Amino acid sequence: MATTTIITVTGMTCGHCTSTVGNAIDALDGVEDVAVDLDSGAVTIRSDGELNRDAVSKAVADAGYAVAPEGEPGLGDNLLI
């Protein structure tokens, strides 16, 4: 079953930033699609199952950005499709 997860990434300021974040997340196992919105910082991730949030946070951090802490808008929203 496909799962959609929405997180908020901070520190992005341009199109290159969104590409970097998107590519870092897209390289993770199980990720099928990534959409990054620069204005809101929202990153929508479609995966083929439950997403490993620690792996996502590490990939984003390794790319030079940060995932907003739990409780921030967008973080932790899972939608089963």
C-alpha positions as CSV (number, residue, x, y, z in Angstrom):
1,M,0.0,0.0,0.0
2,A,1.4,3.4,-1.0
3,T,1.9,5.9,1.8
4,T,2.2,9.6,1.5
5,T,4.2,11.5,4.1
6,I,4.5,15.3,4.4
7,I,7.4,16.8,6.3
8,T,8.7,20.4,6.6
9,V,12.3,21.1,5.6
10,T,14.0,24.3,6.8
11,G,16.9,26.2,5.2
12,M,15.8,26.0,1.5
13,T,16.1,29.3,-0.3
14,C,16.1,28.5,-4.0
15,G,15.3,26.0,-6.7
16,H,18.7,24.3,-6.3
17,C,17.9,23.7,-2.7
18,T,14.6,22.0,-3.6
19,S,16.4,19.8,-6.1
20,T,19.1,18.9,-3.6
21,V,16.5,17.9,-1.0
22,G,14.3,16.1,-3.5
23,N,17.2,14.1,-4.9
24,A,18.5,13.2,-1.4
25,I,15.1,11.8,-0.3
26,D,14.4,10.2,-3.7
27,A,17.6,8.1,-3.3
28,L,16.1,6.3,-0.2
29,D,14.8,2.8,-0.4
30,G,11.1,2.6,-1.0
31,V,10.6,6.2,-2.1
32,E,8.5,6.4,-5.3
33,D,8.0,10.2,-5.7
34,V,9.1,13.4,-4.0
35,A,7.6,16.9,-4.4
36,V,9.2,19.9,-2.7
37,D,7.5,23.2,-2.3
38,L,10.0,26.1,-1.7
39,D,7.6,28.6,-0.4
40,S,6.2,26.5,2.4
41,G,9.1,24.1,2.9
42,A,6.6,21.2,2.6
43,V,8.0,18.0,1.1
44,T,5.5,15.4,0.1
45,I,7.0,11.9,-0.1
46,R,5.2,8.9,-1.7
47,S,6.6,5.6,-0.7
48,D,5.7,1.9,-1.2
49,G,5.3,1.4,2.5
50,E,6.1,2.9,5.9
51,L,8.8,5.5,5.6
52,N,11.9,5.4,7.8
53,R,11.8,8.9,9.3
54,D,15.3,8.6,10.7
55,A,16.7,7.9,7.3
56,V,14.7,10.8,5.8
57,S,16.0,13.2,8.5
58,K,19.6,12.0,7.9
59,A,19.4,12.3,4.2
60,V,18.0,15.9,4.5
61,A,20.7,16.7,7.1
62,D,23.5,15.2,4.9
63,A,22.2,17.5,2.1
64,G,22.7,20.5,4.4
65,Y,19.1,21.2,5.5
66,A,16.9,20.2,8.5
67,V,13.6,18.6,9.0
68,A,11.4,20.7,11.3
69,P,10.8,19.2,14.7
70,E,7.7,17.2,15.4
71,G,4.7,19.5,16.1
72,E,5.7,21.9,13.3
73,P,3.1,22.2,10.5
74,G,3.3,19.4,8.0
75,L,5.6,17.0,10.0
76,G,4.3,13.6,10.6
77,D,1.2,13.8,8.4
78,N,0.7,10.3,7.0
79,L,-2.0,9.7,4.4
80,L,-2.8,6.1,3.3
81,I,-3.7,5.9,-0.3
